């Protein structure tokens, strides 16, 4: 049987997945805490001029911490290597940043070391505490030693698959309930991503539309679809939109990799600047995902802030960073190509436009919005037209805009009116935890079904073909395992190995973010 206090581990591999995973864990707690309370008056947004990026915002400028209740807290006393607490960093935390454990659940956070490992600024912006950075093998060891009740895999598909195989072989005597899902709009690699997530006890779908698609994929390949559970994007919510006399703020939600070419991104910048000049009474904001050198789920080879330096900017156009929820507090029109921010804005009743200027194409992701009523162009926006969303499409996407004059729906009620969108997921977790024993983890991909695919996925996370961690010792190493000399040699090797990994990681990041884009641009000349 599980412990009286539900112990949840969250592992993520980027800033956005950390936010999704931490908030999902909070929603999975048996008695969800009250919704995040919006600030009485939004603080100024961190901004940047095109030529001089601003300094990172302090943690106090990030979103409000999770309130007491199902909030996270430190790992249990006596844990060998406790990870950072979730939901109590920044505001409301003690001097050491530790959170106060709620009566129902304690959540412990980890982030996988890799290309997209979030920086301290990105974690502070999320306002959900500071997770501990680990490798995949280290996370599996922590699960084995800590015996968590629930594990939330907020990871890219390949990493989910690797962790599933690792948990199948390295979990403690009673394995945890495993939960995974998607951080936003799913518009590409649907089959690949879903099959890599198969084997989890719960695969959360963010909407009725996603739930139907997910089940259809699993059924189509003969995989068990019962793990698919309808939920919602956990970060939907916030204050409903209110018109402020004299204010008309237009926000363009930038995306790291959409569109991909320099010409397309420059086009969007020019049109944004032209809109600002055409409407000098409007404040126009370019909402950036990250600062140069920071890393997100998708690689940003052509940061907007760098491209903007080559263009003259009108005085009412600003570049801003910060939590999207805080930006939406002051937004009257959100414009994007295909960002999940569109769903956040719609849920709060903010007018939203999905651009067709570059076409409606799978490569852009805006094909996801076909039938939404949101597809439009800069020409129409310049003329003052604003799209009107289709109510049936919104409901199918799990979005519930507030009624006129009414409060904003909380994320737990997203897509279901007064219904709790996470109720089914919590009930499924509770039922699994009540069992005397859980069935073995059985991913769709095995050495028999995908012998040319699975081993490479596992190897990238330092797991062998069976999903277990390779033995660290090698022939010729000094020190007998189990002896004092052997343990000392092991510690030295571990320190050297970690230092080498960190150096390699820095070199890889520099190559991806700086060298590779230059080579590609030279190749285009």
ZAMARGU-4260 file (C-alpha; in steps of 0.2 Angstrom, whole numbers, plus 5000, padded with zeros to 4 digits):
<rodrens>
0) 5000/5000/5000 | 5006/5018/4997 | 5012/5029/5011 | 4999/5040/5020 | 5006/5055/5012
5) 5007/5054/4993 | 5025/5055/4987 | 5027/5061/4969 | 5042/5063/4959 | 5043/5074/4943
10) 5057/5073/4930 | 5057/5086/4916 | 5070/5090/4902 | 5065/5108/4898 | 5058/5124/4906
15) 5040/5121/4898 | 5040/5103/4903 | 5045/5107/4920 | 5031/5119/4922 | 5019/5106/4915
20) 5025/5092/4926 | 5025/5101/4942 | 5008/5108/4939 | 5001/5091/4934 | 5008/5083/4950
25) 4999/5096/4959 | 4983/5092/4950 | 4985/5073/4954 | 4986/5076/4972 | 4970/5068/4981
30) 4963/5085/4987 | 4969/5099/4975 | 4974/5115/4982 | 4965/5132/4978 | 4969/5139/4961
35) 4984/5151/4959 | 4978/5168/4964 | 4981/5182/4951 | 4991/5197/4958 | 4980/5212/4962
40) 4990/5222/4950 | 5002/5215/4937 | 5020/5220/4940 | 5030/5228/4925 | 5035/5215/4913
45) 5054/5212/4910 | 5058/5220/4894 | 5072/5222/4882 | 5077/5233/4868 | 5083/5225/4852
50) 5101/5230/4855 | 5102/5228/4874 | 5094/5213/4882 | 5088/5216/4899 | 5095/5208/4915
55) 5085/5192/4920 | 5071/5195/4931 | 5072/5191/4950 | 5063/5176/4957 | 5051/5188/4965
60) 5045/5194/4947 | 5040/5176/4943 | 5022/5169/4945 | 5015/5166/4962 | 5020/5150/4971
65) 5008/5136/4973 | 4998/5139/4988 | 4997/5127/5003 | 4987/5112/5001 | 4993/5099/4988
70) 5008/5110/4986 | 5025/5102/4986 | 5038/5101/4999 | 5055/5094/5003 | 5059/5076/5001
75) 5056/5065/5016 | 5069/5066/5030 | 5083/5055/5028 | 5083/5055/5009 | 5100/5051/5003
80) 5100/5065/4990 | 5084/5076/4991 | 5079/5085/4975 | 5073/5103/4975 | 5055/5106/4982
85) 5041/5110/4969 | 5030/5124/4971 | 5038/5134/4985 | 5053/5143/4977 | 5054/5162/4976
90) 5039/5171/4985 | 5032/5163/5000 | 5047/5151/5003 | 5059/5151/5018 | 5077/5158/5017
95) 5083/5142/5009 | 5069/5141/4996 | 5061/5125/5004 | 5042/5123/5003 | 5030/5118/5016
100) 5023/5101/5012 | 5004/5100/5011 | 4994/5087/5020 | 4990/5077/5005 | 5006/5076/4994
105) 5024/5080/4993 | 5032/5083/4976 | 5050/5081/4972 | 5058/5088/4956 | 5071/5083/4945
110) 5077/5089/4928 | 5087/5079/4916 | 5104/5085/4911 | 5104/5089/4892 | 5103/5101/4878
115) 5087/5110/4885 | 5091/5110/4904 | 5083/5126/4910 | 5093/5140/4918 | 5091/5147/4935
120) 5082/5162/4927 | 5070/5150/4917 | 5066/5140/4933 | 5063/5156/4943 | 5051/5162/4929
125) 5041/5147/4931 | 5039/5150/4950 | 5038/5132/4954 | 5054/5129/4964 | 5071/5122/4960
130) 5072/5104/4954 | 5089/5095/4955 | 5098/5091/4939 | 5102/5073/4936 | 5106/5060/4922
135) 5093/5047/4917 | 5102/5034/4927 | 5103/5045/4942 | 5085/5048/4942 | 5081/5029/4941
140) 5092/5026/4956 | 5083/5040/4965 | 5066/5031/4961 | 5073/5015/4967 | 5080/5022/4983
145) 5065/5034/4988 | 5051/5022/4983 | 5039/5036/4976 | 5021/5032/4974 | 5019/5042/4958
150) 5032/5047/4945 | 5027/5060/4932 | 5038/5059/4916 | 5037/5077/4909 | 5049/5072/4895
155) 5051/5071/4876 | 5045/5055/4869 | 5062/5046/4868 | 5067/5050/4886 | 5050/5044/4891
160) 5053/5027/4883 | 5070/5026/4891 | 5063/5030/4908 | 5049/5017/4906 | 5061/5003/4902
165) 5073/5009/4916 | 5058/5009/4928 | 5053/4992/4922 | 5069/4984/4927 | 5076/4996/4941
170) 5060/5000/4951 | 5059/4995/4969 | 5049/4980/4974 | 5033/4990/4973 | 5034/5001/4957
175) 5027/5019/4956 | 5012/5024/4946 | 5019/5032/4930 | 5011/5047/4922 | 5015/5056/4906
180) 5008/5067/4893 | 5011/5082/4882 | 5015/5100/4887 | 5004/5108/4873 | 4997/5107/4856
185) 5001/5091/4848 | 5003/5094/4829 | 5018/5084/4824 | 5025/5066/4826 | 5008/5060/4834
190) 5011/5042/4831 | 5030/5042/4835 | 5027/5052/4851 | 5012/5042/4857 | 5021/5025/4855
195) 5036/5031/4864 | 5025/5035/4878 | 5015/5019/4878 | 5018/5009/4894 | 5014/5023/4906
200) 4999/5019/4917 | 4992/5036/4912 | 4995/5045/4896 | 4986/5062/4899 | 4976/5070/4885
205) 4974/5089/4886 | 4957/5089/4877 | 4943/5077/4871 | 4951/5080/4853 | 4967/5073/4859
210) 4959/5059/4869 | 4951/5053/4853 | 4967/5054/4843 | 4978/5046/4856 | 4966/5031/4857
215) 4964/5029/4839 | 4983/5028/4837 | 4985/5014/4850 | 4970/5004/4844 | 4977/5006/4826
220) 4994/4997/4831 | 4986/4984/4842 | 4992/4993/4858 | 4981/4994/4874 | 4973/5012/4874
225) 4966/5011/4892 | 4980/5022/4898 | 4974/5037/4889 | 4965/5048/4901 | 4957/5065/4897
230) 4963/5079/4908 | 4968/5097/4903 | 4983/5108/4901 | 4987/5111/4920 | 4992/5130/4917
235) 4975/5136/4910 | 4967/5148/4921 | 4971/5165/4928 | 4961/5181/4928 | 4948/5184/4915
240) 4951/5197/4902 | 4944/5214/4906 | 4944/5229/4894 | 4953/5244/4901 | 4948/5261/4894
245) 4962/5268/4884 | 4972/5252/4883 | 4974/5240/4868 | 4989/5229/4870 | 4994/5217/4856
250) 5006/5203/4860 | 5015/5192/4847 | 5019/5175/4855 | 5035/5170/4847 | 5040/5152/4845
255) 5058/5145/4845 | 5057/5135/4829 | 5041/5141/4820 | 5044/5148/4807 | 5061/5141/4804
260) 5069/5152/4791 | 5077/5169/4793 | 5066/5176/4779 | 5050/5171/4787 | 5055/5177/4804
265) 5060/5194/4797 | 5044/5195/4788 | 5034/5193/4805 | 5045/5206/4813 | 5042/5219/4799
270) 5024/5216/4800 | 5023/5217/4819 | 5033/5234/4818 | 5021/5240/4804 | 5006/5236/4815
275) 5014/5246/4829 | 5017/5261/4817 | 4999/5260/4810 | 4992/5260/4828 | 5003/5272/4838
280) 4989/5271/4852 | 4992/5253/4855 | 5006/5245/4865 | 5014/5231/4854 | 5024/5217/4863
285) 5035/5204/4856 | 5034/5190/4869 | 5050/5180/4869 | 5052/5162/4875 | 5070/5163/4880
290) 5086/5174/4880 | 5101/5170/4869 | 5110/5156/4875 | 5096/5149/4885 | 5088/5133/4880
295) 5070/5127/4877 | 5061/5112/4871 | 5064/5117/4853 | 5081/5124/4847 | 5080/5143/4842
300) 5093/5145/4829 | 5087/5163/4824 | 5082/5172/4840 | 5070/5187/4837 | 5080/5198/4848
305) 5095/5197/4837 | 5085/5199/4821 | 5076/5214/4828 | 5093/5223/4829 | 5093/5226/4811
310) 5076/5234/4810 | 5071/5251/4816 | 5058/5250/4830 | 5043/5261/4833 | 5042/5268/4851
315) 5027/5258/4855 | 5035/5241/4851 | 5044/5232/4865 | 5052/5215/4867 | 5047/5206/4884
320) 5052/5191/4893 | 5043/5183/4908 | 5029/5171/4913 | 5016/5170/4900 | 5002/5171/4913
325) 5008/5188/4918 | 5009/5194/4900 | 4991/5189/4897 | 4986/5199/4912 | 4989/5215/4901
330) 4985/5207/4884 | 4970/5213/4873 | 4975/5203/4857 | 4986/5188/4856 | 4994/5185/4839
335) 5004/5169/4835 | 5008/5157/4822 | 5004/5141/4832 | 5009/5144/4850 | 5000/5135/4864
340) 4999/5152/4872 | 4984/5154/4860 | 4974/5141/4871 | 4979/5150/4887 | 4973/5167/4880
345) 4957/5159/4874 | 4954/5151/4891 | 4954/5168/4898 | 4943/5177/4885 | 4958/5186/4877
350) 4955/5189/4858 | 4967/5178/4848 | 4973/5177/4831 | 4982/5163/4822 | 4992/5170/4807
355) 4990/5163/4789 | 5002/5175/4781 | 5015/5161/4779 | 5002/5148/4774 | 4992/5135/4784
360) 5005/5121/4784 | 5009/5106/4795 | 5027/5113/4796 | 5020/5128/4805 | 5008/5119/4816
365) 4994/5132/4812 | 4984/5118/4803 | 4979/5113/4821 | 4968/5128/4821 | 4958/5124/4806
370) 4939/5125/4811 | 4943/5137/4825 | 4938/5153/4817 | 4955/5160/4823 | 4964/5160/4806
375) 4968/5177/4799 | 4981/5188/4792 | 4991/5204/4797 | 4981/5213/4784 | 4965/5210/4793
380) 4972/5214/4810 | 4979/5230/4803 | 4962/5234/4797 | 4955/5231/4815 | 4947/5214/4812
385) 4948/5202/4826 | 4943/5183/4824 | 4929/5176/4834 | 4932/5158/4840 | 4920/5144/4836
390) 4913/5138/4853 | 4912/5119/4847 | 4930/5120/4843 | 4935/5127/4859 | 4926/5114/4869
395) 4934/5100/4859 | 4951/5108/4863 | 4947/5108/4882 | 4946/5127/4882 | 4932/5136/4892
400) 4932/5155/4891 | 4924/5164/4905 | 4906/5170/4903 | 4904/5188/4901 | 4907/5196/4918
405) 4910/5180/4926 | 4926/5172/4934 | 4939/5164/4924 | 4938/5145/4924 | 4952/5136/4934
410) 4963/5123/4925 | 4955/5109/4934 | 4938/5114/4926 | 4946/5116/4909 | 4935/5110/4895
415) 4922/5103/4907 | 4913/5118/4914 | 4910/5114/4932 | 4917/5097/4930 | 4935/5093/4936
420) 4946/5089/4921 | 4958/5080/4932 | 4945/5070/4942 | 4947/5055/4931 | 4966/5055/4932
425) 4966/5057/4951 | 4953/5042/4952 | 4964/5031/4941 | 4980/5035/4951 | 4970/5031/4967
430) 4964/5015/4961 | 4981/5009/4955 | 4989/5014/4972 | 4975/5004/4981 | 4981/4988/4972
435) 4991/4976/4982 | 5003/4975/4967 | 5004/4984/4950 | 5006/4975/4933 | 5023/4976/4925
440) 5027/4991/4914 | 5025/4985/4896 | 5030/4997/4883 | 5024/4995/4865 | 5042/4995/4859
445) 5053/4980/4865 | 5069/4972/4859 | 5058/4960/4849 | 5046/4973/4841 | 5059/4987/4838
450) 5076/4980/4838 | 5083/4993/4826 | 5075/5008/4836 | 5074/5005/4854 | 5093/5001/4858
455) 5098/5018/4851 | 5085/5027/4862 | 5091/5018/4878 | 5109/5021/4874 | 5106/5040/4873
460) 5101/5039/4891 | 5116/5027/4896 | 5104/5012/4897 | 5108/4995/4890 | 5097/4985/4878
465) 5087/4978/4893 | 5084/4995/4901 | 5096/4994/4915 | 5111/5005/4919 | 5127/4999/4912
470) 5140/4993/4925 | 5151/5008/4928 | 5167/4998/4932 | 5179/4994/4918 | 5193/4982/4916
475) 5209/4989/4922 | 5202/5000/4935 | 5210/5000/4952 | 5201/4996/4968 | 5191/4980/4972
480) 5172/4984/4973 | 5166/4985/4990 | 5183/4989/4998 | 5188/5006/5004 | 5200/5008/4990
485) 5187/5003/4978 | 5174/5015/4984 | 5187/5029/4984 | 5192/5025/4966 | 5174/5025/4962
490) 5171/5042/4969 | 5186/5049/4960 | 5180/5041/4943 | 5163/5049/4946 | 5169/5066/4949
495) 5180/5065/4934 | 5166/5058/4924 | 5154/5072/4929 | 5167/5085/4925 | 5169/5078/4908
500) 5151/5077/4905 | 5148/5095/4910 | 5162/5101/4898 | 5155/5090/4884 | 5138/5097/4888
505) 5144/5115/4887 | 5153/5112/4870 | 5137/5104/4863 | 5126/5118/4868 | 5138/5131/4861
510) 5139/5121/4844 | 5120/5119/4843 | 5116/5137/4848 | 5131/5146/4839 | 5141/5136/4827
515) 5128/5126/4818 | 5117/5141/4814 | 5132/5150/4806 | 5137/5135/4796 | 5119/5134/4789
520) 5119/5152/4785 | 5135/5151/4776 | 5128/5136/4766 | 5113/5146/4761 | 5125/5160/4753
</rodrens>
